[in-house]
Amino acid sequence: GRPFLATGRALIDVEMGELMLRTNGEQIMFNVFEAMKWHDEDPECFRVEVVD
């Protein structure tokens, strides 16, 4: 939800289908359009964890 997006300092570009998460000086970009190409019928849950 929103607290997670705020913690990850999320930037969402709806037109480009991109989601960028930034934390601890690092960033990761997700392309939503590419991710949807590999959609599976089985429900899944994912999480992002940063370990020092």
PDB file of N, CA, C and O in Angstrom:
ATOM      1  N   GLY A   1       0.813  -1.186   0.000  1.00  0.00           N
ATOM      2  CA  GLY A   1       0.000   0.000   0.000  1.00  0.00           C
ATOM      3  C   GLY A   1       0.857   1.250   0.000  1.00  0.00           C
ATOM      4  O   GLY A   1       2.054   1.210  -0.287  1.00  0.00           O
ATOM      5  N   ARG A   2       0.227   2.342   0.324  1.00  0.00           N
ATOM      6  CA  ARG A   2       0.907   3.639   0.297  1.00  0.00           C
ATOM      7  C   ARG A   2       2.100   3.740   1.237  1.00  0.00           C
ATOM      8  O   ARG A   2       3.110   4.332   0.854  1.00  0.00           O
ATOM      9  N   PRO A   3       2.036   3.183   2.473  1.00  0.00           N
ATOM     10  CA  PRO A   3       3.235   3.277   3.322  1.00  0.00           C
ATOM     11  C   PRO A   3       4.459   2.623   2.688  1.00  0.00           C
ATOM     12  O   PRO A   3       5.564   3.153   2.796  1.00  0.00           O
ATOM     13  N   PHE A   4       4.278   1.478   2.029  1.00  0.00           N
ATOM     14  CA  PHE A   4       5.397   0.817   1.347  1.00  0.00           C
ATOM     15  C   PHE A   4       5.930   1.686   0.223  1.00  0.00           C
ATOM     16  O   PHE A   4       7.143   1.822   0.068  1.00  0.00           O
ATOM     17  N   LEU A   5       5.037   2.275  -0.563  1.00  0.00           N
ATOM     18  CA  LEU A   5       5.474   3.121  -1.675  1.00  0.00           C
ATOM     19  C   LEU A   5       6.214   4.349  -1.167  1.00  0.00           C
ATOM     20  O   LEU A   5       7.171   4.799  -1.797  1.00  0.00           O
ATOM     21  N   ALA A   6       5.782   4.897  -0.032  1.00  0.00           N
ATOM     22  CA  ALA A   6       6.469   6.056   0.546  1.00  0.00           C
ATOM     23  C   ALA A   6       7.842   5.656   1.078  1.00  0.00           C
ATOM     24  O   ALA A   6       8.813   6.390   0.895  1.00  0.00           O
ATOM     25  N   THR A   7       7.932   4.505   1.731  1.00  0.00           N
ATOM     26  CA  THR A   7       9.209   4.028   2.260  1.00  0.00           C
ATOM     27  C   THR A   7      10.209   3.797   1.143  1.00  0.00           C
ATOM     28  O   THR A   7      11.391   4.109   1.286  1.00  0.00           O
ATOM     29  N   GLY A   8       9.736   3.249   0.029  1.00  0.00           N
ATOM     30  CA  GLY A   8      10.602   2.990  -1.123  1.00  0.00           C
ATOM     31  C   GLY A   8      10.777   4.194  -2.016  1.00  0.00           C
ATOM     32  O   GLY A   8      11.386   4.097  -3.081  1.00  0.00           O
ATOM     33  N   ARG A   9      10.238   5.356  -1.584  1.00  0.00           N
ATOM     34  CA  ARG A   9      10.310   6.586  -2.383  1.00  0.00           C
ATOM     35  C   ARG A   9       9.953   6.281  -3.834  1.00  0.00           C
ATOM     36  O   ARG A   9      10.703   6.603  -4.756  1.00  0.00           O
ATOM     37  N   ALA A  10       8.799   5.657  -4.015  1.00  0.00           N
ATOM     38  CA  ALA A  10       8.371   5.181  -5.332  1.00  0.00           C
ATOM     39  C   ALA A  10       8.060   6.327  -6.284  1.00  0.00           C
ATOM     40  O   ALA A  10       7.443   7.324  -5.911  1.00  0.00           O
ATOM     41  N   LEU A  11       8.502   6.155  -7.518  1.00  0.00           N
ATOM     42  CA  LEU A  11       8.125   7.029  -8.622  1.00  0.00           C
ATOM     43  C   LEU A  11       7.396   6.149  -9.631  1.00  0.00           C
ATOM     44  O   LEU A  11       7.928   5.129 -10.069  1.00  0.00           O
ATOM     45  N   ILE A  12       6.185   6.543  -9.997  1.00  0.00           N
ATOM     46  CA  ILE A  12       5.376   5.749 -10.915  1.00  0.00           C
ATOM     47  C   ILE A  12       5.115   6.561 -12.170  1.00  0.00           C
ATOM     48  O   ILE A  12       4.554   7.655 -12.102  1.00  0.00           O
ATOM     49  N   ASP A  13       5.522   6.026 -13.321  1.00  0.00           N
ATOM     50  CA  ASP A  13       5.256   6.639 -14.621  1.00  0.00           C
ATOM     51  C   ASP A  13       4.229   5.755 -15.319  1.00  0.00           C
ATOM     52  O   ASP A  13       4.574   4.730 -15.907  1.00  0.00           O
ATOM     53  N   VAL A  14       2.970   6.161 -15.247  1.00  0.00           N
ATOM     54  CA  VAL A  14       1.880   5.347 -15.785  1.00  0.00           C
ATOM     55  C   VAL A  14       1.986   5.232 -17.297  1.00  0.00           C
ATOM     56  O   VAL A  14       1.767   4.151 -17.846  1.00  0.00           O
ATOM     57  N   GLU A  15       2.314   6.314 -17.979  1.00  0.00           N
ATOM     58  CA  GLU A  15       2.402   6.299 -19.440  1.00  0.00           C
ATOM     59  C   GLU A  15       3.479   5.324 -19.931  1.00  0.00           C
ATOM     60  O   GLU A  15       3.267   4.591 -20.897  1.00  0.00           O
ATOM     61  N   MET A  16       4.629   5.325 -19.259  1.00  0.00           N
ATOM     62  CA  MET A  16       5.735   4.450 -19.661  1.00  0.00           C
ATOM     63  C   MET A  16       5.630   3.061 -19.025  1.00  0.00           C
ATOM     64  O   MET A  16       6.348   2.143 -19.421  1.00  0.00           O
ATOM     65  N   GLY A  17       4.741   2.904 -18.044  1.00  0.00           N
ATOM     66  CA  GLY A  17       4.591   1.616 -17.370  1.00  0.00           C
ATOM     67  C   GLY A  17       5.776   1.270 -16.497  1.00  0.00           C
ATOM     68  O   GLY A  17       6.172   0.108 -16.414  1.00  0.00           O
ATOM     69  N   GLU A  18       6.350   2.279 -15.838  1.00  0.00           N
ATOM     70  CA  GLU A  18       7.544   2.062 -15.028  1.00  0.00           C
ATOM     71  C   GLU A  18       7.287   2.391 -13.562  1.00  0.00           C
ATOM     72  O   GLU A  18       6.573   3.339 -13.235  1.00  0.00           O
ATOM     73  N   LEU A  19       7.879   1.596 -12.701  1.00  0.00           N
ATOM     74  CA  LEU A  19       7.829   1.805 -11.259  1.00  0.00           C
ATOM     75  C   LEU A  19       9.262   1.784 -10.755  1.00  0.00           C
ATOM     76  O   LEU A  19       9.966   0.790 -10.932  1.00  0.00           O
ATOM     77  N   MET A  20       9.705   2.879 -10.122  1.00  0.00           N
ATOM     78  CA  MET A  20      11.059   2.957  -9.587  1.00  0.00           C
ATOM     79  C   MET A  20      10.975   3.039  -8.068  1.00  0.00           C
ATOM     80  O   MET A  20      10.247   3.868  -7.521  1.00  0.00           O
ATOM     81  N   LEU A  21      11.727   2.171  -7.391  1.00  0.00           N
ATOM     82  CA  LEU A  21      11.844   2.208  -5.942  1.00  0.00           C
ATOM     83  C   LEU A  21      13.271   2.598  -5.595  1.00  0.00           C
ATOM     84  O   LEU A  21      14.222   2.103  -6.198  1.00  0.00           O
ATOM     85  N   ARG A  22      13.418   3.505  -4.602  1.00  0.00           N
ATOM     86  CA  ARG A  22      14.746   3.983  -4.209  1.00  0.00           C
ATOM     87  C   ARG A  22      14.892   3.879  -2.696  1.00  0.00           C
ATOM     88  O   ARG A  22      13.996   4.268  -1.947  1.00  0.00           O
ATOM     89  N   THR A  23      16.028   3.351  -2.256  1.00  0.00           N
ATOM     90  CA  THR A  23      16.330   3.302  -0.827  1.00  0.00           C
ATOM     91  C   THR A  23      17.829   3.106  -0.627  1.00  0.00           C
ATOM     92  O   THR A  23      18.485   2.435  -1.424  1.00  0.00           O
ATOM     93  N   ASN A  24      18.354   3.679   0.412  1.00  0.00           N
ATOM     94  CA  ASN A  24      19.782   3.545   0.756  1.00  0.00           C
ATOM     95  C   ASN A  24      20.708   3.837  -0.420  1.00  0.00           C
ATOM     96  O   ASN A  24      21.718   3.154  -0.591  1.00  0.00           O
ATOM     97  N   GLY A  25      20.385   4.830  -1.224  1.00  0.00           N
ATOM     98  CA  GLY A  25      21.236   5.203  -2.344  1.00  0.00           C
ATOM     99  C   GLY A  25      21.173   4.258  -3.531  1.00  0.00           C
ATOM    100  O   GLY A  25      21.927   4.422  -4.490  1.00  0.00           O
ATOM    101  N   GLU A  26      20.292   3.279  -3.484  1.00  0.00           N
ATOM    102  CA  GLU A  26      20.127   2.343  -4.595  1.00  0.00           C
ATOM    103  C   GLU A  26      18.741   2.517  -5.196  1.00  0.00           C
ATOM    104  O   GLU A  26      17.819   2.987  -4.530  1.00  0.00           O
ATOM    105  N   GLN A  27      18.604   2.137  -6.450  1.00  0.00           N
ATOM    106  CA  GLN A  27      17.290   2.203  -7.086  1.00  0.00           C
ATOM    107  C   GLN A  27      17.094   0.985  -7.973  1.00  0.00           C
ATOM    108  O   GLN A  27      18.049   0.414  -8.501  1.00  0.00           O
ATOM    109  N   ILE A  28      15.833   0.603  -8.121  1.00  0.00           N
ATOM    110  CA  ILE A  28      15.485  -0.500  -9.006  1.00  0.00           C
ATOM    111  C   ILE A  28      14.261  -0.085  -9.809  1.00  0.00           C
ATOM    112  O   ILE A  28      13.319   0.501  -9.276  1.00  0.00           O
ATOM    113  N   MET A  29      14.293  -0.402 -11.104  1.00  0.00           N
ATOM    114  CA  MET A  29      13.214  -0.024 -12.013  1.00  0.00           C
ATOM    115  C   MET A  29      12.473  -1.278 -12.451  1.00  0.00           C
ATOM    116  O   MET A  29      13.090  -2.253 -12.881  1.00  0.00           O
ATOM    117  N   PHE A  30      11.158  -1.252 -12.342  1.00  0.00           N
ATOM    118  CA  PHE A  30      10.310  -2.337 -12.808  1.00  0.00           C
ATOM    119  C   PHE A  30       9.529  -1.848 -14.018  1.00  0.00           C
ATOM    120  O   PHE A  30       8.955  -0.759 -13.988  1.00  0.00           O
ATOM    121  N   ASN A  31       9.504  -2.643 -15.080  1.00  0.00           N
ATOM    122  CA  ASN A  31       8.679  -2.334 -16.245  1.00  0.00           C
ATOM    123  C   ASN A  31       7.417  -3.176 -16.125  1.00  0.00           C
ATOM    124  O   ASN A  31       7.457  -4.393 -16.305  1.00  0.00           O
ATOM    125  N   VAL A  32       6.303  -2.531 -15.824  1.00  0.00           N
ATOM    126  CA  VAL A  32       5.042  -3.231 -15.582  1.00  0.00           C
ATOM    127  C   VAL A  32       4.568  -3.947 -16.837  1.00  0.00           C
ATOM    128  O   VAL A  32       4.021  -5.046 -16.746  1.00  0.00           O
ATOM    129  N   PHE A  33       4.766  -3.349 -18.004  1.00  0.00           N
ATOM    130  CA  PHE A  33       4.319  -3.977 -19.249  1.00  0.00           C
ATOM    131  C   PHE A  33       5.058  -5.292 -19.485  1.00  0.00           C
ATOM    132  O   PHE A  33       4.450  -6.273 -19.916  1.00  0.00           O
ATOM    133  N   GLU A  34       6.369  -5.323 -19.207  1.00  0.00           N
ATOM    134  CA  GLU A  34       7.144  -6.556 -19.363  1.00  0.00           C
ATOM    135  C   GLU A  34       6.695  -7.603 -18.345  1.00  0.00           C
ATOM    136  O   GLU A  34       6.575  -8.784 -18.670  1.00  0.00           O
ATOM    137  N   ALA A  35       6.451  -7.163 -17.122  1.00  0.00           N
ATOM    138  CA  ALA A  35       6.032  -8.101 -16.076  1.00  0.00           C
ATOM    139  C   ALA A  35       4.703  -8.758 -16.427  1.00  0.00           C
ATOM    140  O   ALA A  35       4.500  -9.933 -16.124  1.00  0.00           O
ATOM    141  N   MET A  36       3.799  -8.022 -17.057  1.00  0.00           N
ATOM    142  CA  MET A  36       2.485  -8.569 -17.395  1.00  0.00           C
ATOM    143  C   MET A  36       2.571  -9.607 -18.508  1.00  0.00           C
ATOM    144  O   MET A  36       1.668 -10.433 -18.641  1.00  0.00           O
ATOM    145  N   LYS A  37       3.629  -9.586 -19.308  1.00  0.00           N
ATOM    146  CA  LYS A  37       3.799 -10.586 -20.366  1.00  0.00           C
ATOM    147  C   LYS A  37       3.973 -11.981 -19.776  1.00  0.00           C
ATOM    148  O   LYS A  37       3.624 -12.975 -20.412  1.00  0.00           O
ATOM    149  N   TRP A  38       4.508 -12.054 -18.572  1.00  0.00           N
ATOM    150  CA  TRP A  38       4.813 -13.327 -17.935  1.00  0.00           C
ATOM    151  C   TRP A  38       3.822 -13.646 -16.825  1.00  0.00           C
ATOM    152  O   TRP A  38       4.119 -14.428 -15.923  1.00  0.00           O
ATOM    153  N   HIS A  39       2.649 -13.040 -16.896  1.00  0.00           N
ATOM    154  CA  HIS A  39       1.615 -13.247 -15.882  1.00  0.00           C
ATOM    155  C   HIS A  39       1.215 -14.717 -15.827  1.00  0.00           C
ATOM    156  O   HIS A  39       1.070 -15.376 -16.857  1.00  0.00           O
ATOM    157  N   ASP A  40       1.043 -15.206 -14.634  1.00  0.00           N
ATOM    158  CA  ASP A  40       0.655 -16.596 -14.412  1.00  0.00           C
ATOM    159  C   ASP A  40      -0.730 -16.606 -13.767  1.00  0.00           C
ATOM    160  O   ASP A  40      -1.095 -15.666 -13.061  1.00  0.00           O
ATOM    161  N   GLU A  41      -1.482 -17.643 -14.005  1.00  0.00           N
ATOM    162  CA  GLU A  41      -2.818 -17.754 -13.427  1.00  0.00           C
ATOM    163  C   GLU A  41      -2.770 -18.034 -11.927  1.00  0.00           C
ATOM    164  O   GLU A  41      -3.734 -17.752 -11.215  1.00  0.00           O
ATOM    165  N   ASP A  42      -1.666 -18.582 -11.445  1.00  0.00           N
ATOM    166  CA  ASP A  42      -1.547 -18.885 -10.023  1.00  0.00           C
ATOM    167  C   ASP A  42      -1.274 -17.602  -9.246  1.00  0.00           C
ATOM    168  O   ASP A  42      -0.357 -16.858  -9.594  1.00  0.00           O
ATOM    169  N   PRO A  43      -2.057 -17.328  -8.195  1.00  0.00           N
ATOM    170  CA  PRO A  43      -1.795 -16.124  -7.395  1.00  0.00           C
ATOM    171  C   PRO A  43      -0.467 -16.264  -6.649  1.00  0.00           C
ATOM    172  O   PRO A  43      -0.150 -17.329  -6.120  1.00  0.00           O
ATOM    173  N   GLU A  44       0.297 -15.182  -6.614  1.00  0.00           N
ATOM    174  CA  GLU A  44       1.589 -15.191  -5.948  1.00  0.00           C
ATOM    175  C   GLU A  44       1.730 -13.942  -5.104  1.00  0.00           C
ATOM    176  O   GLU A  44       1.032 -12.950  -5.316  1.00  0.00           O
ATOM    177  N   CYS A  45       2.616 -13.997  -4.171  1.00  0.00           N
ATOM    178  CA  CYS A  45       2.923 -12.850  -3.318  1.00  0.00           C
ATOM    179  C   CYS A  45       4.432 -12.642  -3.361  1.00  0.00           C
ATOM    180  O   CYS A  45       5.197 -13.594  -3.202  1.00  0.00           O
ATOM    181  N   PHE A  46       4.858 -11.410  -3.574  1.00  0.00           N
ATOM    182  CA  PHE A  46       6.275 -11.081  -3.618  1.00  0.00           C
ATOM    183  C   PHE A  46       6.573 -10.037  -2.555  1.00  0.00           C
ATOM    184  O   PHE A  46       5.684  -9.298  -2.133  1.00  0.00           O
ATOM    185  N   ARG A  47       7.820  -9.979  -2.127  1.00  0.00           N
ATOM    186  CA  ARG A  47       8.222  -8.938  -1.193  1.00  0.00           C
ATOM    187  C   ARG A  47       9.637  -8.488  -1.532  1.00  0.00           C
ATOM    188  O   ARG A  47      10.412  -9.217  -2.150  1.00  0.00           O
ATOM    189  N   VAL A  48       9.946  -7.281  -1.114  1.00  0.00           N
ATOM    190  CA  VAL A  48      11.281  -6.723  -1.300  1.00  0.00           C
ATOM    191  C   VAL A  48      11.878  -6.550   0.086  1.00  0.00           C
ATOM    192  O   VAL A  48      11.256  -5.956   0.966  1.00  0.00           O
ATOM    193  N   GLU A  49      13.081  -7.068   0.280  1.00  0.00           N
ATOM    194  CA  GLU A  49      13.729  -6.979   1.581  1.00  0.00           C
ATOM    195  C   GLU A  49      15.161  -6.498   1.384  1.00  0.00           C
ATOM    196  O   GLU A  49      15.881  -7.005   0.524  1.00  0.00           O
ATOM    197  N   VAL A  50      15.570  -5.524   2.181  1.00  0.00           N
ATOM    198  CA  VAL A  50      16.938  -5.018   2.136  1.00  0.00           C
ATOM    199  C   VAL A  50      17.657  -5.517   3.381  1.00  0.00           C
ATOM    200  O   VAL A  50      17.190  -5.303   4.500  1.00  0.00           O
ATOM    201  N   VAL A  51      18.787  -6.179   3.189  1.00  0.00           N
ATOM    202  CA  VAL A  51      19.562  -6.721   4.302  1.00  0.00           C
ATOM    203  C   VAL A  51      20.939  -6.081   4.282  1.00  0.00           C
ATOM    204  O   VAL A  51      21.614  -6.080   3.252  1.00  0.00           O
ATOM    205  N   ASP A  52      21.354  -5.540   5.406  1.00  0.00           N
ATOM    206  CA  ASP A  52      22.697  -4.947   5.518  1.00  0.00           C
ATOM    207  C   ASP A  52      23.716  -6.004   5.827  1.00  0.00           C
ATOM    208  O   ASP A  52      24.901  -5.699   5.959  1.00  0.00           O
TER     209      ASP A  52
END
